[in-house]
Structure formats: C-alpha cells, structure tokens
Amino acid sequence: MDTVTRRKFLLASGVTGGAALAAGAGAMGLHALLSGGSDAPVLAADEGTLVIVTLYGGNDGLNTVVPFNDPAYHKARSAMAYEAGQVLALDETLGLNRVLKGMHQLWQNKQLAIVRGVGYPKPDRSHFRSMDIWQTASPEHPIGTGWIGRWLDGTKSPAETAVSFEPVLSPLLVGETTAGACVDVGGLRLPDGISPEMVSAFGQASTDEPDMQARVAGTYADLITVDGLIQEINKSATASPTETGTSVPATGTGGGDSLTAQFDLIARCIEASVPTRVYSVSLGGFDTHATERPAHERLLTQLDTALSAFLTRMTKTDAGKRVVCLVYSEFGRRVEANASGGTDHGTAGPVFLAGPGVVGGLYGEQPSLTDLDDGDLKATVDFRDIFGTILSRVLKSDPDQFLAGYRSTSLPFI
Amino acid sequence: MASDVALLLRRVGFGPTQAELAAAQRAGYAPTVQALTAPSTPDVGASATPVPDVGSDPINKYANPTDSQRAVVSTERERQTRQITTWWLDRMTVADHQALEKMVFFWHGHWATSIGKVIRPQLMMIQHRTLRGTNDFSTLAHRMVRDPALIYWLDGQLNSRSAPNENLGRELMELFLLGIGNYTEQDVKEAGRALTGWIINYTEATTHLAPAQHDDKPKTVLGTRKNFDADSLVDHLLGQEVCPEFIAARLWYRYGSSSGAIPADVQTAMVAAFPDAMAMLRAMVGTEAFQATAGQMVKQPVEWLVGAMRQLGLRLGGMPTETVDLILYGLNRLGQVPFSPPSVGGWPAGTLWLTAGTAQVRLATAGRLAGLAPVTGLTAESLASLLGIPAWSNRTYAGLKLATTPKQLLTLGLVSPEYLVT
C-alpha cells in the first residue's frame, strides 16, 4: 500500500477519462464561487447541505465504536483492546473511542447517528478498489462516475454545487458532464523569493492568449484567493485554535492535510450563503498496520476536534442548521490484531452522520465478532442505503436515479 | 516556420534545449521530423544511462516470510521502485532520441499499469523493456497480453475456465485496442474466456498458459465464432477497422490536441502507417492540422519536469538522494509519477492538471529546480530563449518584471502560462 499515492485514490479507475474533466470542469475556481459569480440556485428552505468526510486508509471501526463488553473483542485485540473504563459509553455494550469527546457530546445531544456494520457484498480489501466502490457507489462494476457526480449531472447543477478543498478532485464528485470544483486548502506556501505579488501578477488575464494559457493564469488567481480566505480564517476569533500543530504526517494512502482548515473553509462558505450543496473533505493516515493505538487516537482526535467545532459553529446560522455530515472510510480492519500492534485490511465498519437535523442513535446491527467471513466482519447494512437516504432527505432527489441501478432502503436517521 | 519546429520538438520530445531548437530551426521542419523519428546517429545519452538491473524480487529469498521479513521486502521494493523511477526520468532527460523516449512514455500511459498494485519492480521493468523495444503495434499487442505486470494488474492470473474474470478482456477492447463503444458486453465476456488460463510465475517473472485452466470451447467475438485464444483474439481485434483508427486517435490525443478530435485527413494518413507507431507519429506531425494545434495541450507534469531539467542542464542522475526525493514528491503531488498511473485509464490530460493545488506545488518545484540551476545574468528575453518561448504575454512580462534575481526570474518562467501550455 505504501506506493499507492493519494492521487491513485482520488483519480480511481476510469474516472479520469470523463468528458466532464476533459472539459475542465474540475478546475473551477473558488474566487468565482465566493464572488457570487455562480449560476447555481440558492438553497430552498427544505434543502440541506451535505459534508462528506472521507477517512483514507481504512479506519479501524472496532476501536472507534468499541464493543467493550464482548469477550471476543478482547481476545482478538488483546493489548490493543480498550477496557470498559477507557471508552465513552453509548450503551452497555458499545462505547466511542476515548478521544471522541466532541462526538460523544453530539451523541448526548441526539445529533449523532451511528450506522453499524456498513459495507457491501463481496468486500474488496484493496484500498484503491474499495474506495472506488464507495465513491462510485458501484460494488459490482467499475464505473466512471461518482455518486455525487451523477447527482450533479441529473440535476443539471453547475460545478460549484459540489466543492472539494483538496488538491485533486475526488472521483465522487465526477459526473459524465459535470464535475465538482476543487481547491487546495493548504494556503500559500511560496518558494524563497517568490512574492504573492508575483503570483497575483501571473493570475491576471491577458488578451490574445489561448484559452488553456488563460486557465493556467486562473489557477494562480485561485491560489491567491484561497490564501486570502485562509489568512482571514487564521485571524478570525471564531476559528478553531487547532489550525496548526496537530497534523499527522501523510502516509501516502490519500486524504487531506488539515481537516480543521477544510472545515473552516466550509463554514465560511455556508455562512456566506454560497449555493454549494455538497462539500467533500478528507483525512488520511488510517492505514494502521503497526502500533495502531497512538496513531489512531491522534487521527480520531483530529476528526473529533474538527467535526465538533464545525457543528457547534453551524448551530449559529439557519443555513448551518441544515448541515449533515457523513463520515466514512473505505473499509474497517481485520478483527484479529496482527503481530505488530496494528490491524490489517478488513471489511465492514461504522458510518457516522452528524448534524442538527440528524436523529441520533444506533442504526444497523452490530456485526458478530465470532461469526466471521474469513476473519472479517459480515456487513449488516449496505452503504448505498445510507447514500440513498441522504440523496432523498438531504439533497431532495430520487435516490434510485443516482445509485447505478441499486434500489436503496431508507434509514430513519434524518 | 520557426515556431512550428519548436512545437514539433516540444510535442515529439520532452522539451528542446536552446541548442537543439537552434539546430532544428537551421535544418528546417521536414529534416527535423526525419531526424526525430528515424535518427541516424547513436543515442549517446541513452548509452550513458543503461536500463538498470534491479536484481531479483527480495521476496524470493524467503519461503515463508515472517512479518518482519515482509517489512524488509517492502522496504527493498520501495528502494527498487525509486531506483527505476529515477532512472527513467533521468533517461528521458539525457536521451538524444527524444521521440523514442516520449513514445515509451506514451505507451506506458496507453497500457497503463501501476506498481501500486503490481508491487514488483522486476515485472514493471519487463513491461518497460517491451514497450521500449516494440515499435510495431501488432507485435506489441501480442506481447502485452502475456506481459506479467499487465496480467497481474488486470487480474488475468485469476481468469480461469471455472472462474472467468473479464477485467483484462474488457480493457483490451475498451482501452488498448478498440475504444469504448466498439464492442458489446457479450464480446467482453467472450474475450475474457479467450484469455483464460494465463499463470504468472513470480519467481521467474514469466507467464505461461495452463491448458487445464484455459477455456478451449468456441467463443463469439465481434460476430466471429471460433476457438479464440489470446493470440487469435488479439489478431481478430487488430484486424478490426476501428483498431488503427483508435490508435491514431489516442496518439492525436497525447501529441496533437487533448481538446479537439482528430481531423479525418490526419487519421487517414496515420491509419495508412499502422502498425508502425513511429511512422504513424511521423504521418501526424507532417500534417498542417498538427501544426495548427499550438496552445491546445497542457504539459503533463513529467513533460514539464523533464523539459525543464533538459533546458536548465539538470539531471536526477548524480543528485543527492534527498534532492531526488523532494523532486519525486513534487511530481507525486502534481499527480504524475512514472510507473504509477492512477488507473488503467492512464493519466488525465488538458485542464485537469490545472488546479490551485497543483499551481502551488508547481511553484515549489520550480523554485527547487531554479535553485539547482547554474544560471546567471538572466533577463526576461534570455529566459524566453532558454525555455523556448517565442514571446511573453503582457501579463507574464509584467510579472517577470517583479523578479530581482535570476533565480526568481527562472522560477517564474517555469510556472508561466506560456511554459505550461504547448
């Protein structure tokens, strides 16, 4: 897995060749979005905003939503297992990982839904293929469009309806004719001697040059715009204080750099009433094959801090109250720990939904730790049922149109 | 015609040096086409950078590797992967026969196979030698259906009579030989059956047909019913009228224009040269339509990096490991590392490369290259000559005027819209 780069995930099979990308839809700039240059309709009062949080690398579901009372858990995980007193209890059998304090508060506020045992038939243990399956919502056949991309196509939405604050476009936002917009959240880090003024100068339009040259210039204008935004965020008193210093080094399995920074940009966009309906953010590093516990807790802390600060901020505006966050990973991990204090690639895992409009609680059946499929959990919920519910309840669309032939069953979490 | 020669050199190679461009302009367009596509002098640069022997796969040392031995193997394979990646980029930079080097990279993107799944650098290098050494497309197609890396990449070794896997059969039609829309789902299944039974010997890095696992019943592919096997299937697909047209269109997409379809007359001229790939390219660049494509391509990250190193007199070979790693990291962030295409569909083209995120990485990488380059006394005008740019736009010229050192000027030149687009 080490040689599989972030981009291989994000431009998974077939997706790169889409007509939408050939047309350059992915390069749409944030400056156009925030300057109101969008043709997208403003949100209707019943329409929600979706924030998709992708955890790259395969999050260990069993150490995230911990079955702390199950002897089979302690037997399989031995030194890696959490004791009853070490988790934030949800009920008598399950507890959240001890670092998920903000999410536990959301749970107590009945704003956190946990869908257990989520997966798909014939699980694939390749990061690459499994993430592709989730993002395209097509377990049986590789297809060239993501589920949000198809929704963009079907609703004839402009690119800025779906926005990703990542350096490259996620396949989930790529449709046949439309692709979401993508901008890097990293802010301006320029080489020695190169000033923002120089980059700004390159971002100016010039007459009599080919369109593609103008597009290159546009990327420098975008870079300056994003930098301006990030500088404002960093100055802003409401910004989360965890902006720097908490980032875990990338492990080459994909995912964004700072989840907090990505969420801050989303918050600004939502507060500015931009017409974006879907945001995609990500966090990488969950491929914890060795000495998992400290690394995993560090990552979960990042998720918890970013997500709970964002949702707290969202309760302050009407637009914010319609936000639903979806948190998923390409697979869970093997039930049995390996010899390196880590876990290998597994199958089903929990999916989180959080937000003011979410009906908190547990959904789906907790997979058995003894009735296994070749050492892995048997999925009890198909992830497309979650996507279908979101399409229907948040995006107010017919789910069957966008799930590649799958007829989803709605879950009552919204 | 001066600018046309520059376009020719940029498209057919990785980016001409000042000396190469001047020589080509003196020689003229047609002789330059000839020199590029049928060089008459030996390739001194290539001779100086022989294909590396990465040694055998480290896993071969262990019958039943433990976890810690697997970790050692994994580290060694990573080292080998870095070695072949660095070597190839270096070869692209120093090779005199630029058209051949660019063509090898084209075929890598066409038969896109990634070490991300294949894992073994040895198999990637076997495929690389095949791509490098096979100009005849028909021969290449026959070699590729038995190529260990391609078979592993597309699960061919799992494709047996009892458990057919259509992955390779599908891509053979969709991406490699015919193009999407030129076959049915039934054809895919039948082609998959024809390709059953190929086994990979990882220790020997070879493939062979296991008759017991091969489906030797008749199959119907594109209207023809017969007992197809891998070779007769490939022959059958190569014989389809759409095959040469498809290959011509793929070459146009990477060499002519990623936004405009191949003009009919260009396609006709190229099809006439099929299956000689270099002759097809020669036919393309000889057309007026090709010479009218300036400004329609965005340089791929590898083209951009290698072209810049050629023009700045830099090469990865001999650089400290840390510097090489930083440059490879930049390429990775830009989205294009040799031997690691994102999918079997190969790399994207055109404006997909252009995001604010890649703009930032490009700036950082350009700054790094400029810091390594032994350049002094640069002006906006001499920068244009160095990078082979006919003229700066007003916008870029104004930006360049803000630079106060040669390093700043060079960095800006490398990220300028004029330099990114060809």
Interface residues (C-beta under 8 A of the other chain):
Chain A: D2 T3 V4 T5 R6 R7 K8 L10 L11 A12 S13 G14 V15 T16 G17 L21 A22 A23 G24 G26 A27 G29 L30 S126 F128 E166 P167 V168 L169 C182 V183 D184 G186 L188 R189 L190 P191 D192 G193 I194 S195 E197 M198 V199 A201 F202 Q204 A205 S206 T207 D208 E209 P210 D211 M212 Q213 A214 R215 V216 A217 G218 T219 Y220 D222 L223 T225 V226 N338 A339 S340
Chain B: D67 S74 E78 T81 S114 I115 G116 K117 I119 S258 S259 A294 G295 Q296 M297 V298 N332 R333 G335 V337 S340 P342 S343 V344 G345 G346 W347 P348 A349 G350 T351 L352 L354 T355 A356 G357 T358 A359 Q360 V361 L363 A364 A366 G367 R368 A370 G371 S393 N394 R395 T396 A398 G399 L402 A403 T404 T405 K407 Q408 T411 L412 V415 S416 P417 E418 L420 V421
